Amino acid sequence: MKFTAHVRAARFRAALLGGVALAAIPTAVQAQDRDELQEAQEVVDDDGDNIPIAEDSSTGNTIVVTATKREQTLQETPVAVSVTTAETIERAQIRDVTDLATVVPSLRVSQLQSAFATTYSIRGFGTDGNNIGLEPSVALFVDGVYRSRAISQLSDLPDIQRVEVLRGPQSTLFGKNASAGVISIVTKEPEFDFGGLVDVSYGNYDALVVKGYATGPITDSIAVSGAAGYNRRDGYLINAVDGNDINDRNRWFTRGQLLFDNGGAFRARIIGDYDEIDEKCCGVVNVLPSAATGAVLAVGGQVSDFRDNPDGDTVFTDVDPFSRIKNWGVSGQLEYSFGAVELTSITAYRDTELSANQDVDFTSARLATGANIGQADINTFTQELRLASDFDGPLNFLLGGYYFDEKVDTSDSIIFGQDFRPYANILLQAASGGAFTVPSLEGLFSQLTGQNFTGQFFAAGQGFLNNISQDNEAYSFFGNVDFEITPELVLTLGANYTKDKKSIVTNSQSTDVFSNLNLTAIRNTATQVGIAQTIGGILGVPGGFASAAQIQGFAAAQPGAFQQISAGAAAATAPLLGLTSLQFLPPLQNCPNAVEDCATNDDDWSYTARLAYEITPTLNVYASYATGYKAPSFNLSRDSRPLPGDFAALVSQGLAVPNLRPGTRFAEAEESTVYEVGIKGNWEYASANLTLFQQSIDDFQANTFTGTGFILSNAGERKTYGVEFDGLVRPTPELTFNLAMTYLDSTYESFVNSPIGDLSGEEVAGIPELSAVIGAQYDREVNSAGDRIILRGDFSYQSPVQVVAGLVAFIDTNPVTGARDFTRARSVVRPYRREVNDLNASFTYAFDMGLELSVWGRNLLDDRDITTVFDSVAQDESISGYPNQPRTYGVSARFRF
C-alpha cells in the first residue's frame, strides 16, 4: 500500500539507482563510511606489535572491529559485519537504533504498538510483536552488555564510537540468544585529554535535540566521561477527538563512565546510565472497515478511514496512548593481562520499568482501553568471563563463560467503556438476525440459569486483568580456536554450550460476565426447555411444561414425533452457539496447575567452523559454517493458552475453565544454521565485501497478533538464500560513493500449523526481496584556515512486499464440521504491500576551530506507507494499520572542544 508520493519516488529511485550504481559497481563492498578507506596506520599494541587499522578522518576515532571479540580491521574480520561509525551517525542524523536500517540494508527495525514494541531483524530473521515473553533472535549488546529486550536501548545514541551489525548466528562468541545475528553498540571510552562536544538540532514538528559529551582526566591513571541528551518532537499524527498530537518524541538520557588505566596489566571501565521515555505512541488508521465498524459509527464513534485520509495523519481515539519507560543500569569491565593472554570480566545489572495505555479499539467511541503490556518490570543480572590469547605462534584461542539471571513481572488489561454495551447490542442483533437485544438475552439467560443477569452483559468496567511473572536463569560456555595452517590460511573452530531454565506463574481474571458463560451448556438447557414446552402443549400439561417422566413416556410412545420435536428444538436454539463471537474476553487457565508445570529446562550445543585465506594483503576470502540457538519462550500475553495435549488433559480431568480452547503457552527453542562464503577487498581508493549465504532456522518462533493477544507458534523451518554486497569507491580525495545491497529469497520450508493454515512453500511476508542503500559524500577544504564543507546523501530502497501473510479474523469455519478455510484470511491482505523509498541528505560547514553548522532532511520524498496491518479490535473483519513517519528536516549546530 503506497501513499501519494509513490510515483515521484519511483522515478527518483530509478535515476539514482542507475547513476550511483554505475559509479560504485567497479568496487565490491565493505562499509558505509569513507572512514574505512583511510590509509592503514601503524598502531603499537601492548606487546609492541604493529597492528594495521583504519582511522576516522573527522573524529580521530580509531576504527577497529571487535565483532569476533578481537581487535581487527574490517578486511581482516572473516565474518559478515557492517560498521556504522560516529561520523555517519552524525552526518545522516541517525537519532536512535531504529534509524540504522537506512544505512544497513540487511537490518530492519520496526516500532508498532508502543514505544517499547521495537523489533530487529537481520537477513529477514527476527522476533516480532509486543510480547514481552519473547527475547530477540537478534541479540543487542551495548559495550559488551546484553540487553534482553529492545526497550532497554531506545534512547538517543550517546557518545557513540561505532555500531557493528553481525549477520548470521553468533552463538559461539556471545552467550545469549544470537541465533540470527548481533547488534553491538560501542561507545567511546573516557580519554586522558580533555575534550567533548555539544550538539543542538531543531527541525519541523517543533523537534529539538540537545546532546552533550565531555571527557578528561582526574589523575594520571583515571579518566571520566559524561554524556546527556534531551529529545522532544511534536507528534506527526493528530487525534481529531481532542486535538492532541500522537507519535511524538519525549525522552532524555544521562550516562557516565570511569576508566582506570595506568599502563600496567590491570585496566577497569565502569559505566552507569539512566534514561526515560514518556511518549504518546502509537497511532492507528483503519484501512478496511466492516459491518462492525458501522456499529462503531452507530454509537457515535468515528474511525480514521485510510481511504479518506491518504496522508494517514489523522486518527480518532478517545484515549491518547502513552508509553513510559524508566531504564537504568551499571556495568563494570575489568581486564588483566598475563603477557600474551588477557582475562576480561564484564558484570552488569539492569532495571527496566514500563507502563502503557491505549485505546485498544482505535476509535473515538468509548469501547475499551488497555494495553498489551500495561506495566512491566525487568531486572537483569549478567556476568561474562573470557580468556583470550594473542600469541605470535600459529595457535590462538578465546574461552568464555556467561551467566544470565532475569526476573520479569508484567501486567496487562482490557477494560470495557461506556459505549461497549450499546455497541455489543448492535452486534448481537446482527448475529441473531434480530432475535435478541442485550436486555432480552439477559432475561432469557436469567430464566435458563436461575441467575440474575440484568444489566450484567458488556457492562462498563468489566474486562480482562492479567499478570504473569517469569524467572529465567541461563549459563553458557563458549570458545574459539584459531589455527594458522599457513601464514595466509587460518582455520577457526568454535563451540558453545547453553543451559536455559524458565518458569512462569500466571494470574489472569476475566470479569466479562458474558465471556464466562458456557453457551453450549445454556444451549442444551434451552433445547430441553423447548422440548418440555412442546410436549407439554401436546399433552395439555397444566403450566405448559412436561416433566422429565412425561417426556420419557412420550419418547417411548411416539419415538418419531419425539425425534422431530428434539430436532426442531435443537435447530431453534442453535443460534445461541453463534454468540460465541461476542465472548471477547474468555477466562484463561492459570498455571502452574495440576497438568502444566509451566517451566522449561533446555540445553543445546552450537558450532562454528571457518576457513579464512589471505589471497593478497588487500584481498581476503572465507567460507564458514555456523549454528545458533535461541531458548524456548513463554507467551506472556493474554492469549497464553495450554497446548493441545495439556488442554485435553485439563478437560478430561474437569479442571478446564469455561470456554477454554487450546493455544500456545510456549514455543520450542530455535536452532539456526548458516553456510556462508565471502570475499573482502580493501584498496587505496576502494573497498569491497561480497557475501553469499544459505541460512535456516528450525522451529522459528513466530508471533501472530490476533487483535486482542498473540498466538505464539513454531514454524517447522524457515530458509533464506541471500547475497550481500556493500562497498565504496573514492574517485577523488574529496568524493566518496557507497553502495550496499541485500537480496533475500526467504520461504517457509515447513509451517503446517501456522495460525492462518499451512504456509509450507510460501514466501515469508514482510521481507523485501531487494534492499539497497546508495550514498555519496563530498568533503572538501575550502580555505587556508582549514574549514570544510561536507555534503552527504543516501537513498534507502526496499522492494514491494506483502506486509503480513494473513489475518485470523477472516478464517471461515464450517458450523457443522468445524473445518476451517483459510482462503479469505490470506487473500484479504494481498493488497497491503509496502515499498520503501527514503532519501536523506545533509549539508555541513565545519569550521577548523570545532564548530559545525548543518542543514538536514530525512525521508525527503515524504514516502508514506503502512508498515503493517492487523485485525481491528472488536471489529470483526475490519483491518487497521500503522502509518510510517513523514518527512523531517531541520538545522543543527555542533561544537567540538
HUNOR-V536451 format. One record per pair of residues at least 6 apart in sequence whose C-alpha atoms are under 7 Angstrom apart, sorted by sequence separation. I is the first residue (numbers start at 0). J is the second residue. If there is no record, write none. Layout:
<<I/J> <I/J>>
//
This chain:
<<43/49> <54/60> <55/61> <64/70> <65/71> <93/99> <100/106> <110/116> <111/117> <119/125> <120/126> <139/145> <140/146> <201/207> <216/222> <237/243> <238/244> <260/266> <295/301> <305/311> <335/341> <336/342> <360/366> <389/395> <428/434> <445/451> <483/489> <484/490> <590/596> <591/597> <613/619> <649/655> <680/686> <681/687> <703/709> <704/710> <729/735> <751/757> <780/786> <781/787> <812/818> <813/819> <845/851> <870/876> <871/877> <42/49> <43/50> <54/61> <55/62> <63/70> <64/71> <100/107> <110/117> <119/126> <139/146> <170/177> <200/207> <201/208> <215/222> <216/223> <237/244> <238/245> <259/266> <260/267> <334/341> <335/342> <360/367> <388/395> <428/435> <445/452> <482/489> <483/490> <536/543> <554/561> <590/597> <612/619> <613/620> <680/687> <702/709> <703/710> <728/735> <729/736> <750/757> <751/758> <780/787> <781/788> <812/819> <844/851> <845/852> <870/877> <871/878> <41/49> <42/50> <53/61> <54/62> <63/71> <64/72> <100/108> <109/117> <110/118> <118/126> <169/177> <170/178> <200/208> <215/223> <236/244> <237/245> <259/267> <334/342> <335/343> <359/367> <388/396> <427/435> <428/436> <481/489> <482/490> <535/543> <612/620> <679/687> <680/688> <702/710> <703/711> <727/735> <728/736> <750/758> <751/759> <779/787> <780/788> <811/819> <812/820> <843/851> <844/852> <870/878> <871/879> <41/50> <42/51> <53/62> <63/72> <64/73> <109/118> <118/127> <126/135> <168/177> <169/178> <199/208> <200/209> <214/223> <215/224> <235/244> <236/245> <258/267> <259/268> <334/343> <358/367> <359/368> <387/396> <388/397> <427/436> <481/490> <482/491> <535/544> <611/620> <612/621> <679/688> <702/711> <727/736> <728/737> <750/759> <778/787> <779/788> <810/819> <811/820> <843/852> <844/853> <869/878> <870/879> <41/51> <52/62> <108/118> <109/119> <125/135> <126/136> <168/178> <199/209> <214/224> <234/244> <235/245> <236/246> <258/268> <303/313> <333/343> <334/344> <358/368> <359/369> <387/397> <442/452> <481/491> <535/545> <611/621> <678/688> <679/689> <701/711> <702/712> <727/737> <749/759> <778/788> <779/789> <810/820> <811/821> <843/853> <868/878> <869/879> <40/51> <52/63> <97/108> <108/119> <125/136> <168/179> <169/180> <198/209> <199/210> <213/224> <214/225> <233/244> <234/245> <235/246> <257/268> <258/269> <303/314> <333/344> <357/368> <358/369> <359/370> <386/397> <387/398> <441/452> <442/453> <480/491> <481/492> <532/543> <534/545> <610/621> <611/622> <678/689> <700/711> <701/712> <726/737> <727/738> <747/758> <748/759> <749/760> <778/789> <810/821> <842/853> <843/854> <868/879> <869/880> <39/51> <40/52> <107/119> <108/120> <116/128> <125/137> <167/179> <168/180> <198/210> <213/225> <234/246> <235/247> <257/269> <303/315> <332/344> <333/345> <357/369> <385/397> <386/398> <424/436> <441/453> <479/491> <480/492> <532/544> <609/621> <610/622> <677/689> <678/690> <700/712> <701/713> <726/738> <747/759> <748/760> <777/789> <778/790> <841/853> <842/854> <868/880> <39/52> <40/53> <107/120> <116/129> <134/147> <135/148> <166/179> <167/180> <197/210> <198/211> <212/225> <213/226> <234/247> <256/269> <257/270> <302/315> <332/345> <356/369> <357/370> <385/398> <386/399> <424/437> <479/492> <480/493> <531/544> <532/545> <609/622> <610/623> <677/690> <700/713> <701/714> <725/738> <726/739> <747/760> <776/789> <777/790> <810/823> <841/854> <842/855> <867/880> <868/881> <39/53> <106/120> <107/121> <134/148> <166/180> <197/211> <212/226> <233/247> <256/270> <301/315> <331/345> <332/346> <356/370> <385/399> <479/493> <531/545> <609/623> <676/690> <677/691> <699/713> <700/714> <725/739> <746/760> <747/761> <776/790> <777/791> <809/823> <810/824> <841/855> <867/881> <38/53> <106/121> <165/180> <166/181> <196/211> <197/212> <211/226> <212/227> <232/247> <233/248> <255/270> <256/271> <330/345> <331/346> <355/370> <384/399> <385/400> <438/453> <478/493> <479/494> <531/546> <608/623> <609/624> <646/661> <675/690> <676/691> <698/713> <699/714> <724/739> <725/740> <746/761> <747/762> <776/791> <809/824> <840/855> <841/856> <865/880> <866/881> <37/53> <105/121> <106/122> <165/181> <196/212> <211/227> <232/248> <255/271> <330/346> <331/347> <384/400> <478/494> <534/550> <608/624> <675/691> <676/692> <698/714> <699/715> <724/740> <746/762> <747/763> <775/791> <776/792> <840/856> <865/881> <866/882> <37/54> <105/122> <112/129> <120/137> <164/181> <165/182> <195/212> <196/213> <210/227> <211/228> <231/248> <232/249> <254/271> <255/272> <285/302> <330/347> <355/372> <356/373> <383/400> <384/401> <477/494> <478/495> <607/624> <608/625> <675/692> <698/715> <699/716> <723/740> <724/741> <745/762> <746/763> <775/792> <807/824> <839/856> <840/857> <865/882> <866/883> <35/53> <119/137> <164/182> <195/213> <210/228> <230/248> <231/249> <254/272> <285/303> <286/304> <329/347> <330/348> <355/373> <383/401> <477/495> <607/625> <643/661> <674/692> <675/693> <697/715> <698/716> <699/717> <723/741> <745/763> <774/792> <775/793> <806/824> <839/857> <864/882> <865/883> <53/72> <163/182> <164/183> <194/213> <195/214> <209/228> <210/229> <230/249> <231/250> <253/272> <254/273> <284/303> <285/304> <286/305> <329/348> <354/373> <355/374> <382/401> <383/402> <476/495> <477/496> <531/550> <606/625> <607/626> <642/661> <643/662> <673/692> <674/693> <697/716> <722/741> <723/742> <774/793> <805/824> <806/825> <838/857> <839/858> <864/883> <34/54> <52/72> <163/183> <194/214> <209/229> <230/250> <253/273> <284/304> <285/305> <286/306> <328/348> <329/349> <354/374> <382/402> <475/495> <476/496> <606/626> <641/661> <642/662> <673/693> <674/694> <696/716> <697/717> <722/742> <773/793> <774/794> <805/825> <838/858> <839/859> <863/883> <34/55> <162/183> <163/184> <193/214> <194/215> <208/229> <209/230> <229/250> <230/251> <252/273> <253/274> <284/305> <328/349> <353/374> <354/375> <381/402> <382/403> <475/496> <476/497> <605/626> <640/661> <641/662> <642/663> <673/694> <695/716> <696/717> <721/742> <722/743> <772/793> <773/794> <804/825> <837/858> <838/859> <34/56> <162/184> <193/215> <208/230> <229/251> <252/274> <327/349> <328/350> <353/375> <381/403> <475/497> <605/627> <640/662> <641/663> <642/664> <672/694> <673/695> <695/717> <696/718> <721/743> <772/794> <773/795> <837/859> <838/860> <863/885> <161/184> <162/185> <192/215> <193/216> <207/230> <208/231> <228/251> <229/252> <251/274> <252/275> <327/350> <352/375> <353/376> <380/403> <381/404> <474/497> <475/498> <605/628> <640/663> <641/664> <672/695> <695/718> <720/743> <721/744> <772/795> <805/828> <837/860> <862/885> <161/185> <190/214> <191/215> <192/216> <207/231> <228/252> <251/275> <326/350> <327/351> <352/376> <380/404> <474/498> <639/663> <640/664> <671/695> <672/696> <694/718> <695/719> <719/743> <720/744> <744/768> <771/795> <772/796> <861/885> <160/185> <161/186> <189/214> <190/215> <191/216> <206/231> <207/232> <227/252> <228/253> <250/275> <251/276> <326/351> <351/376> <352/377> <379/404> <380/405> <473/498> <474/499> <639/664> <671/696> <694/719> <719/744> <720/745> <743/768> <771/796> <803/828> <837/862> <861/886> <159/185> <160/186> <189/215> <190/216> <206/232> <227/253> <250/276> <325/351> <326/352> <351/377> <379/405> <473/499> <670/696> <671/697> <693/719> <694/720> <719/745> <742/768> <743/769> <770/796> <771/797> <836/862> <860/886> <159/186> <160/187> <205/232> <206/233> <226/253> <227/254> <249/276> <250/277> <284/311> <325/352> <350/377> <351/378> <378/405> <379/406> <472/499> <473/500> <669/696> <670/697> <693/720> <718/745> <719/746> <742/769> <770/797> <858/885> <859/886> <158/186> <159/187> <204/232> <205/233> <226/254> <249/277> <324/352> <325/353> <350/378> <378/406> <472/500> <669/697> <670/698> <692/720> <693/721> <718/746> <741/769> <742/770> <769/797> <770/798> <801/829> <858/886> <57/86> <158/187> <204/233> <225/254> <226/255> <249/278> <324/353> <349/378> <350/379> <377/406> <378/407> <471/500> <472/501> <669/698> <692/721> <717/746> <718/747> <741/770> <769/798> <802/831> <857/886> <858/887> <204/234> <225/255> <248/278> <284/314> <323/353> <324/354> <349/379> <377/407> <471/501> <634/664> <668/698> <669/699> <691/721> <692/722> <717/747> <718/748> <740/770> <741/771> <767/797> <768/798> <801/831> <802/832> <857/887> <118/149> <191/222> <224/255> <225/256> <247/278> <283/314> <323/354> <348/379> <349/380> <376/407> <377/408> <470/501> <471/502> <633/664> <634/665> <667/698> <669/700> <691/722> <716/747> <717/748> <740/771> <767/798> <801/832> <802/833> <833/864> <856/887> <857/888> <117/149> <190/222> <224/256> <247/279> <282/314> <322/354> <323/355> <348/380> <376/408> <469/501> <470/502> <633/665> <690/722> <691/723> <716/748> <739/771> <740/772> <767/799> <800/832> <801/833> <833/865> <856/888> <117/150> <189/222> <223/256> <224/257> <246/279> <322/355> <347/380> <348/381> <375/408> <376/409> <469/502> <470/503> <632/665> <633/666> <690/723> <716/749> <739/772> <767/800> <799/832> <800/833> <833/866> <855/888> <856/889> <115/149> <189/223> <223/257> <245/279> <246/280> <321/355> <347/381> <375/409> <423/457> <469/503> <530/564> <632/666> <666/700> <689/723> <690/724> <715/749> <716/750> <738/772> <739/773> <766/800> <799/833> <800/834> <855/889> <115/150> <189/224> <222/257> <223/258> <245/280> <246/281> <321/356> <346/381> <347/382> <374/409> <375/410> <468/503> <469/504> <530/565> <631/666> <632/667> <689/724> <714/749> <715/750> <738/773> <765/800> <799/834> <854/889> <855/890> <222/258> <245/281> <246/282> <320/356> <321/357> <346/382> <374/410> <467/503> <468/504> <631/667> <688/724> <689/725> <714/750> <737/773> <738/774> <764/800> <765/801> <798/834> <854/890> <221/258> <222/259> <245/282> <320/357> <345/382> <346/383> <372/409> <373/410> <374/411> <420/457> <467/504> <468/505> <631/668> <688/725> <737/774> <764/801> <765/802> <797/834> <798/835> <853/890> <854/891> <138/176> <221/259> <319/357> <320/358> <345/383> <372/410> <373/411> <419/457> <420/458> <467/505> <530/568> <630/668> <687/725> <688/726> <736/774> <737/775> <764/802> <765/803> <797/835> <853/891> <138/177> <220/259> <221/260> <281/320> <318/357> <344/383> <345/384> <372/411> <373/412> <466/505> <467/506> <529/568> <629/668> <630/669> <687/726> <736/775> <764/803> <796/835> <797/836> <852/891> <853/892> <136/176> <137/177> <220/260> <279/319> <280/320> <318/358> <344/384> <371/411> <419/459> <466/506> <629/669> <686/726> <687/727> <735/775> <736/776> <764/804> <796/836> <852/892> <135/176> <136/177> <137/178> <220/261> <279/320> <280/321> <317/358> <343/384> <344/385> <370/411> <465/506> <466/507> <628/669> <629/670> <686/727> <735/776> <795/836> <796/837> <851/892> <852/893> <136/178> <137/179> <138/180> <139/181> <140/182> <141/183> <142/184> <279/321> <280/322> <316/358> <343/385> <370/412> <417/459> <465/507> <526/568> <628/670> <685/727> <686/728> <734/776> <735/777> <795/837> <851/893> <136/179> <137/180> <138/181> <139/182> <140/183> <141/184> <142/185> <278/321> <279/322> <342/385> <343/386> <369/412> <370/413> <415/458> <416/459> <464/507> <465/508> <526/569> <627/670> <628/671> <685/728> <734/777> <794/837> <795/838> <850/893> <851/894> <137/181> <138/182> <139/183> <140/184> <141/185> <142/186> <278/322> <342/386> <369/413> <415/459> <416/460> <464/508> <627/671> <684/728> <685/729> <733/777> <734/778> <794/838> <850/894> <121/166> <277/322> <278/323> <316/361> <317/362> <341/386> <342/387> <368/413> <369/414> <415/460> <463/508> <464/509> <626/671> <627/672> <666/711> <684/729> <733/778> <793/838> <794/839> <849/894> <850/895> <236/282> <277/323> <315/361> <316/362> <317/363> <340/386> <341/387> <367/413> <368/414> <414/460> <415/461> <463/509> <526/572> <626/672> <665/711> <666/712> <667/713> <684/730> <733/779> <793/839> <849/895> <276/323> <277/324> <315/362> <316/363> <317/364> <340/387> <341/388> <367/414> <368/415> <414/461> <415/462> <462/509> <463/510> <525/572> <625/672> <626/673> <663/710> <666/713> <792/839> <793/840> <849/896> <276/324> <315/363> <317/365> <340/388> <367/415> <414/462> <462/510> <463/511> <625/673> <663/711> <792/840> <275/324> <276/325> <339/388> <340/389> <366/415> <367/416> <413/462> <414/463> <461/510> <462/511> <624/673> <625/674> <663/712> <791/840> <792/841> <275/325> <339/389> <366/416> <413/463> <461/511> <522/572> <595/645> <624/674> <755/805> <791/841> <30/81> <274/325> <275/326> <339/390> <365/416> <366/417> <412/463> <413/464> <594/645> <623/674> <624/675> <755/806> <790/841> <791/842> <30/82> <31/83> <274/326> <365/417> <366/418> <412/464> <588/640> <623/675> <755/807> <790/842> <273/326> <274/327> <365/418> <366/419> <411/464> <412/465> <522/575> <587/640> <622/675> <623/676> <754/807> <789/842> <790/843> <125/179> <158/212> <273/327> <364/418> <365/419> <411/465> <457/511> <594/648> <622/676> <789/843> <32/87> <124/179> <272/327> <273/328> <410/465> <411/466> <594/649> <621/676> <622/677> <788/843> <789/844> <272/328> <410/466> <456/512> <457/513> <621/677> <788/844> <96/153> <271/328> <272/329> <409/466> <410/467> <455/512> <456/513> <518/575> <519/576> <620/677> <621/678> <787/844> <788/845> <95/153> <121/179> <271/329> <409/467> <518/576> <620/678> <787/845> <95/154> <121/180> <270/329> <271/330> <408/467> <409/468> <619/678> <620/679> <786/845> <787/846> <95/155> <270/330> <302/362> <408/468> <619/679> <786/846> <94/155> <95/156> <269/330> <270/331> <301/362> <302/363> <407/468> <408/469> <618/679> <619/680> <786/847> <94/156> <269/331> <300/362> <301/363> <407/469> <618/680> <785/847> <808/870> <268/331> <269/332> <300/363> <301/364> <406/469> <407/470> <617/680> <618/681> <784/847> <806/869> <268/332> <300/364> <406/470> <617/681> <803/867> <806/870> <267/332> <268/333> <299/364> <405/470> <406/471> <617/682> <756/821> <802/867> <803/868> <267/333> <405/471> <755/821> <189/256> <266/333> <267/334> <404/471> <405/472> <588/655> <808/875> <809/876> <158/226> <189/257> <266/334> <404/472> <514/582> <588/656> <808/876> <157/226> <189/258> <265/334> <266/335> <295/364> <403/472> <404/473> <513/582> <514/583> <587/656> <755/824> <265/335> <403/473> <514/584> <515/585> <586/656> <638/708> <31/102> <264/335> <265/336> <402/473> <403/474> <514/585> <515/586> <586/657> <637/708> <638/709> <264/336> <402/474> <587/659> <636/708> <638/710> <401/474> <402/475> <511/584> <585/658> <636/709> <85/159> <239/313> <401/475> <447/521> <85/160> <237/312> <238/313> <239/314> <240/315> <400/475> <401/476> <509/584> <84/160> <85/161> <236/312> <237/313> <238/314> <239/315> <240/316> <400/476> <509/585> <84/161> <235/312> <236/313> <237/314> <238/315> <240/317> <399/476> <400/477> <447/524> <509/586> <634/711> <83/161> <84/162> <236/314> <238/316> <283/361> <399/477> <447/525> <508/586> <82/161> <83/162> <398/477> <399/478> <82/162> <83/163> <398/478> <507/587> <82/163> <397/478> <398/479> <81/163> <82/164> <397/479> <507/589> <80/163> <81/164> <396/479> <397/480> <506/589> <80/164> <81/165> <396/480> <505/589> <80/165> <395/480> <396/481> <505/590> <79/165> <80/166> <395/481> <504/590> <79/166> <394/481> <395/482> <504/591> <394/482> <393/482> <394/483> <393/483> <503/597> <502/597> <503/598> <154/250> <502/598> <66/163> <154/251> <501/598> <502/599> <154/252> <501/599> <66/165> <500/599> <501/600> <500/600> <499/600> <500/601> <499/601> <705/807> <498/601> <499/602> <498/602> <67/172> <497/602> <498/603> <497/603> <496/603> <497/604> <496/604> <495/604> <496/605> <494/604> <495/605> <494/605> <495/606> <494/606> <493/606> <494/607> <493/607> <492/607> <493/608> <492/608> <491/608> <492/609> <491/609> <490/609> <491/610> <154/274> <298/418> <490/610> <463/584> <489/610> <490/611> <462/584> <489/611> <240/363> <298/421> <488/611> <489/612> <298/422> <488/612> <487/612> <488/613> <487/613> <295/422> <294/422> <294/425> <499/630> <291/426> <517/657> <516/657> <517/658> <515/657> <431/574> <430/578> <706/869> <706/870> <704/869> <705/870> <706/871> <707/872> <114/280> <706/872> <113/280> <113/281> <467/635> <112/281> <111/281> <465/637> <151/326> <151/351> <144/347> <114/322> <113/322> <174/401> <129/371> <371/636> <174/475> <172/477> <171/477> <2/309> <171/478> <2/310> <171/493> <171/494> <171/495> <170/495> <171/605> <170/605> <171/606> <171/607> <178/627> <177/627> <178/628> <177/628> <178/629> <176/628> <177/629> <176/629> <176/630> <168/625> <170/627> <168/626> <169/627> <170/628> <168/627> <178/670> <136/629> <178/671> <133/632> <132/632> <133/633> <132/633> <132/634> <132/635> <168/671> <131/635> <130/635> <130/636> <167/673> <360/871> <360/872> <359/872> <360/873> <77/611> <77/621> <311/882> <128/702> <127/702> <292/874> <291/874> <291/875> <292/877> <289/876> <289/877> <288/877> <287/877> <288/878> <287/878> <286/878> <287/879> <285/878> <286/879> <285/879> <286/880> <284/879> <285/880> <283/879> <284/880> <283/880> <284/881> <283/881> <282/881> <74/679> <74/680> <74/681> <104/739> <104/740> <105/741> <104/741> <123/766> <38/683> <36/683> <36/684> <36/685> <36/686> <29/686> <28/686> <29/687> <26/685> <27/686> <28/687> <29/688> <26/686> <27/687> <28/688> <26/687> <27/688> <28/689> <27/689> <104/770> <104/771> <104/772> <102/772> <101/772> <203/887> <202/887> <203/888> <202/888> <203/889> <202/889> <201/889> <202/890> <201/890> <200/890> <201/891> <200/891> <199/891> <200/892> <199/892> <101/795> <198/892> <199/893> <30/725> <198/893> <28/724> <29/725> <30/726> <197/893> <198/894> <27/724> <28/725> <29/726> <196/893> <197/894> <27/725> <28/726> <29/727> <196/894> <197/895> <27/726> <28/727> <196/895> <26/726> <195/895> <196/896> <26/727> <90/791> <195/896> <26/728> <33/735> <194/896> <23/727> <23/728> <31/737> <23/736> <23/737> <23/738> <20/738> <91/840> <91/841> <90/841> <19/773> <111/881> <8/836> <0/830> <0/831> <0/832> <1/833> <0/833> <8/860> <4/860> <4/861> <5/862> <4/862> <4/863> <2/863> <1/863> <2/864> <1/864> <0/864> <0/865>>
//
